[in-house]
Amino acid sequence: MPAQWTGEVLGEMHLNDISAQELAEKIGIHPKYLSAIMNGHREPKGAEEKVRAALDELIREKTE
């Protein structure tokens, strides 16, 4: 089962028109690996922090 934070991240992605492809590129991982993380199939250490940091950066870039 996916962690609570993944739903929050998906919501923020939707509200800010950020694709999974963009987020994966910003993190530096393959989009399919990001999908596995977001769907709860993979739980690498520090994933939440990395994903949230990349998402925050993308949001800042889009609002500038």
C-alpha positions in Angstrom: 0.0 0.0 0.0 1.4 3.4 -0.9 2.5 5.7 1.9 0.3 8.8 2.7 3.0 11.2 1.4 2.7 9.8 -2.1 -0.9 10.9 -2.3 0.0 14.3 -1.1 2.8 14.6 -3.7 0.4 13.4 -6.5 -2.1 16.1 -5.5 0.6 18.8 -5.6 1.8 17.5 -9.0 -1.8 17.8 -10.3 -2.4 21.2 -8.9 0.8 22.6 -10.3 0.6 20.8 -13.7 3.8 18.8 -13.1 4.2 15.4 -14.9 5.7 12.3 -13.4 8.3 12.5 -16.3 9.3 16.0 -15.2 9.6 15.0 -11.6 11.6 11.8 -12.4 14.0 13.9 -14.5 14.5 16.4 -11.7 15.2 13.6 -9.2 17.5 11.9 -11.7 15.7 8.5 -11.8 13.7 6.6 -14.5 10.0 7.4 -14.6 9.1 3.8 -14.1 11.2 3.7 -10.9 9.4 6.8 -9.7 6.1 5.1 -10.5 7.2 2.1 -8.4 8.0 4.4 -5.5 4.7 6.3 -5.8 2.7 3.1 -5.9 4.4 1.6 -2.9 6.3 -1.1 -4.7 9.7 0.4 -3.8 10.7 2.2 -0.6 14.3 3.5 -1.0 15.8 5.4 1.9 15.2 9.1 1.7 12.7 8.8 -1.1 10.1 11.1 0.5 12.7 13.8 1.1 14.1 13.6 -2.4 10.7 13.6 -4.1 9.4 16.4 -2.1 12.5 18.5 -2.6 12.4 18.0 -6.4 8.7 18.8 -6.4 9.2 22.0 -4.5 12.0 23.0 -6.9 9.8 22.4 -9.9 7.0 24.4 -8.4 9.3 27.3 -7.7 10.6 27.1 -11.3 7.1 27.2 -12.7 6.0 30.2 -10.6 9.0 32.3 -11.5 
